[in-house]
């Protein structure tokens, strides 16, 4: 893999003399207190400013501050005019714009395109504090405020919309967000390397237009530069004209039916007609000087199959070790995408996470609660990336497949910082994890194989033989964390990759014995092979094997603990029969889903390409290649969710109608083996677990856990004694 300049190897900007700020300033008054006359860089974000390494604006802001730059924050500005974007004055170098930790459309709308009433990244959890397509709106206002200031676009919204992409909310293919935002440069993925390089070059007086060699960036250019070889992947191969097969029993010399033979005539080639062809060896293409041409925006906009093909090519070019540049024409402009950024080393990850974060929201919010912060304030991110490759997920597209790990020492320092500085800490670390709980230090056995691999997943259809599944480093980390003074409990709340965990029984024992708070969430997503194949998820047999180990080690530890499986409805490749079988599995295993997640077509995901095109981009795409069934109509999406909530009387009429149409009336009856009853209650007596476990004011009762599933015993938060002073049965 190409070498990259370390983040801490750059010369410091002259403003380093001001030192780190308690918080990055959000007002002129704060700038005055710091002695600043201006900001070098201003970050505009759609989230509330929380100075914590789980929030993108804090990571990028503190990193740039460590390079010596004066960084200001404009958080959730009033976008109705340019005034709010001028509150910190004109930045000396550039505006950095991001919609926030989530795509603004996913943040605002449900999978059924309904407006959400809340926003976890806003004080008080109130919705409506950012515009739809926030990156576009913020860019426009910044341009209105200061026309000559460069605009650098980043964050997950820009990252996942960098190419022509299907937009679920408008049900059409939109242009690259770089063009619509009219930004000068787009940074995709985790952009620490790119943002530092860009800031350093602009500070030296370089033009953004000349920054065409930085990995992890997208920009506009007129034509491909000299010295580059272009591979044309803008079309799907079609067979040429095939001549009609000649009847072997026909005498072609005597019949006039053979147009092929007639066209040849009676002439014979003479020696003078023969041309000698000299075959020259083709020069080996240099990957770092090769660009792949994707189908143009105008083509993929009108041809869903070409869209699926472009999506496949994009995903094949995501390994930083072998990815080539991509280019896609939009009208008379070319949008150029450099290869993805080189993953951060452990030393660089430590450098980023050891920056002087305050670890709390900015004081301007007072006592207002920010739900997203409350979820993570006692948790620690130990790694980045995911090699699972789940087609419905955007983590891999944004963070990459190569795991980037922090050192034990850095993680322990953060736990100690939480213990010593974060208000309200009671001794419980709520999570040591990341995109997945157990990919820490898991990597390919060979750097050479890793750099050349083009597989979309290391664990599907089975665990790759080149993957080192050793969990010993993670086990050692858990043990070190448990030994820290003042730390009573270390919980693991990140989703567990259970097919990976079963490769290390010692890890499962360690996890179950010490780090499960009564419930452990895992995500089989489905039980049927059809949808699982399109998700690139393991079969339900892997879940069963993990469940056996989980129950075995829970019993050995003397603990009553439960698995919480999560499932997706209406995913591409899912039939009504698949959902019926999943509902039967749920009933057999005693699960009742309180909340249901329907498939959400997020930009750039492979499953979204399936949803839009009806083709499978996991395999070579052509007009005759494998078709994928999709669930698009409101009724069918409602039906698939109804199967997951088979126990809700409100869903019984629709399920009865569907089961009869499927010829499965045998599942309608009033005994345990039936899925739904024949009768309908006179009134809606169904009460969801969320409502049942909640007080009228909405706060949970003591000892209860609000989960997506019911039918499970309540979670005990501590030992409670009976009236006779003896511990209650099952208390831990």
C-alpha positions in Angstrom: 0.0 0.0 0.0 1.4 3.5 -0.8 3.0 5.3 2.0 1.4 8.4 3.4 2.8 11.4 5.2 2.0 11.1 9.0 -0.5 13.6 10.3 2.0 14.9 12.9 4.8 15.4 10.4 3.6 18.8 9.1 5.1 22.2 10.1 2.8 24.1 12.4 1.1 27.2 11.2 2.1 30.5 12.8 -1.1 30.8 14.8 0.1 27.8 17.0 1.2 30.4 19.5 -2.4 30.9 20.6 -2.5 27.3 21.9 -5.6 25.1 22.2 -8.9 26.7 23.0 -11.2 25.4 25.8 -13.8 25.1 23.1 -13.6 26.1 19.4 -15.2 29.5 19.4 -18.8 29.9 18.2 -19.0 33.7 18.6 -17.0 36.9 18.2 -17.0 37.3 21.9 -15.2 33.9 22.3 -12.7 34.9 19.7 -12.0 38.1 21.5 -11.4 36.1 24.7 -8.9 34.0 22.9 -7.1 37.0 21.4 -8.1 36.2 17.9 -8.8 38.9 15.3 -10.0 36.3 12.8 -10.5 32.6 12.1 -8.2 30.8 9.7 -10.8 28.1 9.0 -14.6 28.1 9.8 -16.4 24.8 10.0 -20.2 24.9 9.3 -22.1 21.9 10.6 -25.7 20.7 10.9 -25.1 19.2 14.3 -24.9 20.8 17.7 -21.2 21.4 18.6 -20.1 18.7 21.0 -16.4 18.7 21.7 -16.1 14.9 21.6 -14.2 12.5 19.3 -17.5 10.9 18.3 -18.6 14.1 16.5 -17.0 14.9 13.2 -16.8 18.7 13.5 -14.8 18.3 16.8 -12.4 15.8 15.3 -11.6 17.9 12.3 -11.6 21.1 14.2 -9.2 19.9 16.9 -7.0 18.3 14.3 -6.7 21.5 12.4 -6.1 23.4 15.7 -3.2 21.0 16.4 -1.7 22.0 13.1 -1.6 25.6 14.3 -4.8 26.9 12.7 -7.5 29.0 14.4 -10.7 27.2 13.9 -14.2 28.5 14.5 -17.5 26.6 14.5 -20.9 27.7 13.1 -23.3 25.2 14.4 -26.9 24.7 13.0 -27.1 28.2 11.6 -30.3 29.9 10.5 -30.1 29.1 6.8 -32.8 31.6 5.7 -30.1 34.2 5.0 -26.4 34.7 4.8 -26.2 36.6 8.1 -25.6 33.6 10.4 -22.7 32.6 8.1 -21.0 35.9 8.7 -21.1 35.8 12.5 -17.4 34.8 12.8 -16.2 37.1 10.0 -14.4 36.0 6.9 -12.1 33.0 7.2 -8.5 33.5 6.1 -8.2 30.1 4.4 -11.5 28.3 3.7 -15.0 27.2 4.9 -15.3 23.5 5.8 -18.9 22.4 5.3 -20.6 19.2 6.6 -24.3 18.3 7.1 -23.4 16.5 10.3 -22.8 13.0 11.6 -25.8 11.8 9.5 -27.0 12.5 6.0 -29.5 15.4 6.5 -32.3 13.6 4.6 -32.0 10.4 6.6 -31.8 12.5 9.7 -35.1 14.3 8.8 -37.2 11.5 7.2 -38.1 8.0 8.1 -37.8 5.0 5.8 -41.4 5.6 4.8 -40.5 9.2 3.8 -42.4 10.7 6.8 -40.9 13.7 8.7 -39.3 12.8 12.0 -40.4 14.7 15.0 -37.0 14.7 16.6 -33.3 15.1 15.9 -30.8 13.4 18.2 -28.0 15.9 17.3 -30.0 19.0 18.3 -30.4 20.4 21.9 -33.6 19.2 23.3 -33.9 16.6 20.5 -36.0 19.0 18.5 -36.4 18.4 14.7 -36.1 21.1 12.1 -32.8 22.7 13.1 -31.1 22.0 9.8 -32.4 22.2 6.2 -32.9 19.3 3.8 -29.7 18.7 1.8 -27.8 20.8 4.3 -24.5 20.6 2.5 -26.1 22.3 -0.6 -27.8 25.1 1.5 -24.8 25.8 3.7 -22.5 26.0 0.6 -24.8 28.4 -1.1 -25.0 30.7 2.0 -21.3 30.7 2.5 -20.8 31.6 -1.1 -23.2 34.5 -0.7 -21.5 35.7 2.4 -17.9 35.6 1.0 -17.7 34.9 -2.7 -13.9 34.5 -2.9 -13.5 32.1 0.1 -12.9 28.4 -1.0 -15.5 25.9 0.1 -14.3 22.5 1.1 -17.2 19.9 1.3 -16.9 16.9 3.6 -18.8 14.6 6.0 -20.9 11.6 5.3 -23.5 13.4 3.3 -20.9 14.6 0.8 -19.0 11.3 0.9 -22.0 9.1 -0.1 -23.2 11.6 -2.7 -20.0 12.2 -4.5 -21.0 10.4 -7.7 -24.3 10.5 -9.6 -26.5 8.8 -7.0 -30.0 7.5 -6.6 -32.0 9.8 -4.2 -34.8 7.9 -2.5 -36.7 11.0 -1.4 -37.1 12.3 -5.0 -37.0 8.8 -6.5 -34.5 9.8 -9.2 -30.8 9.9 -9.8 -29.2 13.2 -8.8 -25.9 14.7 -9.9 -22.7 14.6 -7.9 -23.2 16.8 -4.8 -20.0 18.6 -5.7 -21.7 20.2 -8.7 -25.0 21.0 -6.9 -23.1 22.6 -4.0 -20.7 24.4 -6.3 -17.9 23.6 -3.8 -14.3 23.9 -4.8 -13.3 20.5 -3.4 -15.0 17.5 -1.9 -13.3 15.2 0.7 -14.7 11.7 1.1 -14.2 9.1 3.8 -12.5 9.8 7.0 -10.8 13.0 5.8 -8.0 13.7 8.4 -5.2 13.2 5.8 -6.9 15.2 3.1 -8.1 18.1 5.3 -4.6 18.6 6.8 -3.0 18.5 3.3 -5.5 21.0 1.9 -5.1 23.4 4.9 -1.3 23.3 4.7 -1.3 24.0 0.9 -3.9 26.8 1.1 -1.9 28.4 3.9 1.2 28.4 1.6 -0.8 30.2 -1.0 -1.6 27.3 -3.3 -4.8 27.4 -5.4 -7.5 24.8 -4.6 -7.9 24.3 -8.3 -4.4 22.9 -8.5 -5.0 20.3 -5.7 -5.6 17.4 -8.0 -3.2 14.8 -6.4 -4.7 14.4 -2.9 -6.2 11.0 -2.2 -9.8 11.0 -0.9 -10.8 14.0 -2.9 -13.2 14.8 -5.8 -13.0 17.8 -8.0 -14.1 19.2 -11.4 -11.9 19.2 -14.4 -12.5 19.7 -18.1 -10.5 16.7 -19.5 -8.3 13.9 -18.4 -4.7 15.1 -17.9 -1.8 14.1 -20.1 0.0 10.9 -19.2 -3.1 9.1 -17.9 -4.5 5.9 -19.4 -8.3 5.8 -19.5 -10.2 2.5 -19.1 -13.7 2.9 -20.6 -16.3 1.3 -18.4 -19.1 3.6 -19.5 -21.1 0.9 -21.3 -22.3 -2.6 -20.6 -20.9 -5.1 -23.1 -23.5 -6.3 -25.6 -23.0 -9.1 -28.1 -22.5 -8.1 -31.7 -24.7 -9.2 -34.6 -24.9 -13.0 -34.9 -25.2 -14.5 -38.3 -28.1 -16.9 -39.0 -27.0 -20.5 -38.5 -26.5 -22.2 -41.8 -28.3 -25.5 -42.3 -25.5 -28.1 -42.6 -27.6 -30.2 -45.0 -27.9 -27.4 -47.6 -25.6 -27.4 -50.5 -24.4 -23.8 -50.3 -23.0 -23.7 -53.8 -26.4 -24.6 -55.3 -28.8 -22.5 -53.2 -29.5 -18.8 -53.2 -30.6 -19.0 -49.6 -27.1 -18.5 -48.1 -26.5 -14.7 -48.2 -23.3 -15.3 -46.2 -21.8 -17.5 -48.9 -23.0 -15.3 -51.7 -21.4 -12.2 -50.1 -18.1 -14.0 -50.2 -18.2 -14.3 -54.0 -15.9 -16.5 -56.1 -12.8 -14.3 -55.5 -9.9 -15.8 -53.7 -7.4 -13.8 -51.7 -4.0 -13.4 -53.5 -0.7 -13.2 -51.9 -0.6 -9.5 -52.5 -3.8 -9.1 -50.4 -2.2 -10.6 -47.3 -1.1 -8.1 -44.7 1.4 -9.1 -42.0 0.4 -7.9 -38.5 3.1 -7.3 -36.0 2.0 -8.0 -32.4 3.6 -5.7 -29.9 3.5 -6.3 -26.2 1.0 -4.0 -24.4 2.7 -1.9 -21.8 1.7 -2.8 -18.2 -0.7 -0.2 -17.0 0.3 1.7 -13.9 -2.6 1.8 -11.5 -1.7 5.2 -10.1 -1.8 6.7 -13.7 -5.0 4.9 -14.7 -8.5 6.3 -14.5 -11.7 4.4 -15.1 -14.5 6.1 -16.9 -17.9 5.5 -15.4 -21.1 5.9 -17.3 -22.1 9.6 -17.6 -24.7 11.1 -15.3 -27.1 11.6 -18.2 -26.8 7.8 -19.0 -27.2 6.5 -15.5 -30.1 8.9 -14.9 -32.1 7.2 -17.6 -30.8 3.7 -17.5 -31.1 1.9 -14.1 -29.0 -1.1 -15.4 -26.2 1.2 -16.2 -26.6 2.7 -12.7 -26.1 -0.7 -11.2 -23.0 -1.2 -13.3 -21.5 2.1 -12.2 -22.3 1.2 -8.6 -20.4 -2.1 -9.0 -17.4 -0.5 -10.6 -17.3 2.1 -7.7 -17.3 -0.6 -5.0 -14.6 -2.6 -6.8 -12.3 0.5 -6.6 -12.5 1.1 -2.8 -9.4 -0.7 -1.5 -6.7 2.0 -1.0 -4.1 -0.6 -1.9 -5.2 -1.1 -5.5 -8.0 1.4 -6.2 -7.8 3.5 -9.4 -9.1 7.0 -10.0 -12.6 7.3 -11.4 -14.1 9.9 -13.7 -17.8 10.6 -14.5 -19.0 13.1 -17.0 -21.8 15.5 -16.0 -22.8 17.5 -19.1 -19.7 19.3 -20.3 -17.8 18.8 -17.0 -15.8 15.9 -15.6 -16.1 14.9 -11.9 -12.8 13.2 -11.0 -12.5 11.0 -8.0 -9.0 10.2 -6.6 -8.5 6.8 -4.9 -9.6 6.5 -1.2 -7.4 7.8 1.6 -4.7 5.6 3.1 -5.9 4.3 6.5 -4.5 5.9 9.6 -1.8 4.0 11.5 -2.2 3.2 15.2 0.1 6.1 16.0 -2.1 8.5 14.0 -5.3 7.1 15.5 -3.9 7.8 18.9 -2.8 11.3 17.9 -6.4 12.1 16.7 -8.1 10.6 19.8 -5.7 12.2 22.2 -6.4 15.7 21.1 -7.6 18.1 23.9 -11.4 17.5 23.6 -13.6 19.0 26.3 -15.8 15.8 26.0 -18.9 17.8 26.6 -21.3 20.1 24.6 -20.4 23.7 24.1 -21.5 25.8 27.1 -23.9 27.8 24.9 -26.4 25.0 25.2 -26.7 25.3 28.9 -28.5 22.4 30.5 -30.3 21.3 27.3 -29.9 17.6 26.6 -28.4 16.5 23.3 -29.6 12.9 22.8 -26.7 11.8 20.6 -24.2 13.0 23.2 -26.1 11.3 26.1 -25.8 8.0 24.2 -22.0 8.1 23.8 -20.7 10.3 26.6 -19.4 7.3 28.6 -18.4 5.2 25.6 -15.0 4.8 23.9 -14.4 4.3 20.2 -11.5 1.9 19.8 -11.4 1.4 16.0 -12.7 2.4 12.6 -13.8 0.6 9.5 -15.7 -2.6 8.8 -14.9 -5.5 6.4 -18.4 -7.0 6.7 -19.6 -5.4 3.5 -23.3 -5.5 4.4 -25.0 -4.1 1.3 -27.5 -2.0 3.1 -24.9 -0.2 5.2 -22.8 2.8 4.4 -20.0 2.4 7.0 -17.8 0.5 4.6 -18.3 3.1 1.9 -17.3 5.9 4.3 -14.7 4.4 6.6 -13.3 1.6 4.4 -12.8 -2.1 4.9 -9.4 -2.0 6.6 -9.6 -1.7 10.3 -7.8 1.2 11.9 -7.0 0.6 15.5 -6.1 2.6 18.6 -3.4 1.4 21.0 -4.4 0.0 24.4 -2.6 2.9 26.1 -4.7 5.5 24.2 -7.9 3.7 25.0 -7.1 3.4 28.7 -6.2 7.1 28.8 -9.6 8.0 27.4 -11.4 5.8 29.9 -9.4 7.6 32.7 -10.4 10.9 31.2 -14.1 10.0 31.3 -13.7 8.8 34.9 -12.0 12.0 36.0 -13.6 14.7 33.9 -17.0 13.8 32.5 -19.9 15.0 34.8 -22.3 12.2 35.9 -19.9 9.3 35.5 -21.0 6.5 37.9 -18.3 4.0 37.1 -19.9 2.3 34.1 -18.3 2.6 30.6 -21.3 2.1 28.3 -19.3 0.8 25.3 -15.9 -0.2 24.0 -16.5 -0.5 20.4 -16.9 1.1 17.0 -18.8 0.2 13.8 -18.6 -3.4 15.2 -17.8 -4.6 18.6 -15.2 -7.3 17.7 -13.1 -6.3 14.7 -10.4 -4.7 16.8 -7.0 -5.8 15.5 -8.6 -8.3 13.1 -6.9 -8.1 9.8 -5.6 -9.9 6.7 -2.7 -12.2 7.4 -0.7 -10.8 4.5 -0.2 -7.1 3.7 0.4 -8.0 0.1 -2.9 -9.9 -0.2 -4.7 -7.2 1.6 -3.4 -4.5 -0.8 -4.4 -6.5 -3.9 -7.8 -7.9 -2.7 -11.0 -6.7 -4.4 -13.5 -8.8 -2.4 -16.4 -6.7 -1.1 -16.4 -8.7 2.2 -13.9 -10.6 4.3 -16.7 -12.7 6.0 -19.1 -13.5 3.2 -20.1 -16.1 2.0 -17.7 -17.4 4.6 -14.8 -16.1 6.6 -11.8 -15.6 4.3 -8.9 -18.1 4.9 -6.6 -15.1 4.8 -8.3 -13.3 7.7 -6.6 -13.5 11.1 -9.5 -13.8 13.5 -7.4 -13.7 16.7 -9.3 -11.8 19.4 -6.6 -11.9 22.0 -5.7 -8.2 21.8 -9.3 -7.3 22.4 -9.6 -9.7 25.3 -6.5 -8.1 26.8 -8.0 -4.7 26.4 -11.2 -5.7 28.2 -9.1 -7.1 31.1 -7.0 -3.9 31.4 -10.1 -1.7 31.4 -11.8 -3.7 34.1 -8.8 -3.3 36.4 -8.9 0.5 36.3 -9.7 2.1 39.7 -13.1 3.7 39.7 -14.4 1.7 36.9 -17.1 -0.7 38.0 -18.3 -2.1 34.7 -17.3 -2.2 31.1 -20.3 -2.9 28.8 -20.2 -3.7 25.1 -23.0 -2.0 23.3 -21.7 -2.0 19.7 -23.2 -4.6 17.4 -21.4 -7.9 17.6 -20.3 -9.7 14.5 -21.3 -13.1 15.8 -20.0 -15.2 12.9 -16.6 -13.8 13.7 -17.0 -14.2 17.5 -17.6 -18.0 17.3 -14.1 -18.3 15.8 -12.8 -17.4 19.3 -14.7 -19.2 22.1 -12.3 -17.5 24.6 -13.6 -14.1 23.5 -17.2 -15.2 23.7 -16.6 -16.4 27.2 -14.9 -13.2 28.2 -17.7 -11.1 26.7 -20.6 -13.1 28.2 -19.0 -13.4 31.6 -18.0 -9.8 32.2 -19.4 -7.4 29.6 -23.1 -8.0 28.9 -25.6 -5.9 30.9 -28.4 -8.5 30.7 -29.0 -8.1 27.0 -26.7 -8.3 24.0 -27.8 -7.0 20.6 -26.8 -8.8 17.4 -28.1 -8.4 13.9 -28.9 -11.6 11.9 -31.2 -9.3 9.9 -33.2 -12.2 8.4 -33.6 -16.0 8.5 -34.0 -16.8 4.8 -31.2 -17.3 2.3 -32.8 -15.1 -0.4 -32.5 -11.8 1.4 -29.4 -12.8 3.3 -27.6 -13.4 0.0 -28.5 -9.9 -1.1 -27.4 -8.4 2.2 -24.2 -10.4 2.2 -25.0 -11.7 5.7 -24.3 -15.2 7.1 -27.1 -17.8 7.4 -29.2 -18.1 10.5 -27.1 -21.2 11.4 -24.3 -18.8 12.5 -26.7 -17.2 14.9 -27.8 -20.5 16.3 -24.1 -21.5 17.0 -23.4 -18.2 18.7 -26.7 -18.5 20.7 -25.5 -21.9 22.0 -22.2 -20.5 23.1 -23.9 -17.4 24.7 -26.3 -19.5 26.7 -23.6 -22.0 27.8 -21.2 -19.3 29.1 -24.1 -17.3 30.7 -25.0 -20.4 32.6 -21.4 -21.1 33.7 -21.2 -17.5 34.9 -24.5 -17.8 36.8 -26.2 -15.0 34.9 -29.6 -14.8 33.2 -28.8 -13.0 30.0 -30.6 -12.7 26.6 -29.8 -12.0 23.0 -31.7 -9.2 21.2 -31.7 -10.0 17.4 -32.5 -7.2 14.9 -34.2 -7.7 11.6 -34.9 -5.7 8.5 -38.1 -5.7 6.6 -38.6 -5.0 2.8 -34.9 -5.5 1.9 -34.3 -6.1 -1.9 -34.5 -9.8 -2.6 -37.1 -10.4 0.1 -40.4 -12.1 -0.9 -43.7 -12.2 1.1 -42.9 -15.9 1.8 -39.5 -14.9 3.2 -41.2 -12.6 5.6 -43.8 -15.2 6.6 -41.0 -17.6 7.4 -39.2 -15.0 9.5 -42.5 -14.3 11.4 -42.8 -18.0 12.1 -39.2 -18.1 13.4 -39.9 -15.2 15.6 -42.9 -16.8 17.1 -41.2 -20.1 17.7 -38.3 -18.4 19.5 -40.6 -16.1 21.5 -39.6 -12.7 20.1 -42.0 -9.8 19.6 -40.6 -6.9 17.8 -41.7 -3.6 19.3 -40.0 -1.4 16.7 -39.4 -2.5 13.1 -36.7 -1.2 10.8 -37.7 -1.2 7.2 -35.0 -1.1 4.5 -33.8 2.5 4.0 -32.2 3.1 0.5 -29.2 5.3 1.5 -27.1 6.9 -1.2 -24.3 4.8 -2.7 -25.2 1.5 -0.9 -25.2 -1.6 -3.1 -28.6 -2.5 -1.8 -29.9 0.9 -2.9 -28.6 0.1 -6.4 -30.6 -3.2 -6.2 -33.7 -1.2 -5.1 -33.4 1.3 -7.9 -32.3 -1.0 -10.8 -33.7 -4.4 -9.9 -30.2 -5.8 -10.7 -27.6 -7.4 -8.5 -24.3 -5.3 -8.5 -22.6 -8.0 -6.4 -22.1 -9.8 -9.7 -21.4 -8.7 -13.2 -24.2 -6.5 -14.4 -25.8 -6.8 -17.9 -29.3 -6.3 -19.3 -29.8 -10.1 -18.9 -28.1 -10.6 -15.6 -29.7 -11.6 -12.4 -32.8 -9.7 -11.5 -33.6 -8.8 -7.9 -37.1 -8.4 -6.6 -37.7 -5.2 -4.7 -40.4 -4.0 -2.3 -41.5 -0.6 -3.3 -45.2 -0.2 -3.0 -46.6 1.2 0.3 -48.9 -1.8 0.8 -46.1 -4.4 0.4 -43.7 -2.5 2.6 -46.5 -2.3 5.2 -47.1 -6.0 4.8 -43.4 -6.9 5.4 -43.4 -4.8 8.5 -46.6 -6.4 9.6 -45.0 -9.9 9.4 -42.4 -8.7 11.8 -45.1 -7.4 14.2 -47.4 -10.5 13.8 -48.5 -10.1 17.4 -50.1 -6.6 16.8 -53.9 -6.9 16.3 -53.7 -3.9 14.0 -51.8 -6.0 11.5 -54.0 -9.1 11.6 -56.5 -8.1 8.9 -53.7 -7.5 6.4 -52.0 -10.7 7.4 -55.1 -12.8 7.1 -55.8 -11.4 3.7 -52.2 -12.1 2.6 -52.0 -15.6 4.1 -55.2 -16.6 2.3 -53.9 -15.3 -1.0 -50.6 -17.2 -0.4 -52.6 -20.4 0.2 -51.4 -20.5 3.9 -54.8 -20.3 5.7 -53.4 -23.1 7.8 -51.4 -20.4 9.7 -54.7 -18.7 10.8 -56.1 -20.1 13.9 -56.4 -19.9 17.7 -53.8 -22.3 18.9 -50.0 -21.9 19.5 -48.9 -23.3 16.2 -50.9 -20.7 14.3 -49.3 -17.3 13.4 -52.4 -15.1 13.9 -55.9 -15.8 15.3 -59.2 -15.9 13.4 -60.8 -13.3 15.6 -60.3 -9.5 15.8 -60.6 -7.8 19.2 -63.5 -5.3 19.4 -61.1 -2.6 20.5 -57.4 -2.0 20.0 -56.0 -3.7 23.2 -52.4 -3.9 21.9 -49.9 -2.0 24.0 -46.4 -1.8 22.7 -43.4 -2.6 25.0 -42.3 1.0 24.8 -45.6 2.2 26.2 -45.9 -0.7 28.6 -42.5 -0.1 30.1 -42.9 3.7 30.3 -44.6 6.0 32.7 -47.1 8.5 31.4 -44.4 11.1 31.4 -42.3 9.0 29.1 -39.5 8.0 31.5 -38.7 4.3 31.9 -39.6 2.5 35.1 -36.7 1.3 37.3 -35.4 -2.1 36.3 -36.8 -2.0 32.8 -35.0 -1.7 29.5 -36.7 -0.3 26.5 -35.7 -2.5 23.6 -36.9 -3.3 20.1 -38.2 -6.6 21.3 -40.6 -7.7 24.0 -41.3 -11.1 25.5 -38.1 -10.9 27.5 -37.7 -10.6 31.3 -37.0 -7.0 32.5 -33.4 -6.0 32.9 -32.2 -5.8 36.5 -30.0 -2.7 37.1 -28.8 -3.8 40.4 -29.6 -6.2 43.3 -33.0 -5.6 44.8 -34.1 -7.3 48.0 -37.4 -8.9 48.8 -39.5 -7.9 51.8 -37.6 -10.5 53.9 -34.3 -9.0 53.0 -33.2 -11.8 50.7 -32.1 -11.2 47.1 -34.8 -11.6 44.6 -34.6 -14.7 42.4 -32.5 -14.0 39.3 -30.8 -11.0 40.8 -27.2 -10.8 39.8 
